[in-house]
Amino acid sequence: MRLAEEYDAAQDRGEVRKDGQRGKAVEGDNTLSGPATASDIGLRRDEIHEARKLRDAERDEPGIIQRRVGKG
């Protein structure tokens, strides 16, 4: 859940790209500049997606994660 919070906050601050956001071409270079991608910081998009799902489930129904883990 913390991953989702921190990643979303970094997107809001412009530190990592938002979904669909593209970098800017650098003249004379074959790369793009701009905010980092999830891959640049060592995260997979599916990890971010799962973290967001957990965060949202806990927000919508506080304690759900602990109840589910406690039963396992």
Buried (B, 14 or more C-beta within 10 A) or exposed (E): BEBBEEBBEBBEEEEBBEEEEEEEEEEEEEEEEBBEBBEEEEBEEEBBEEBBEBBEBBEEEEEEBEEEEEEE
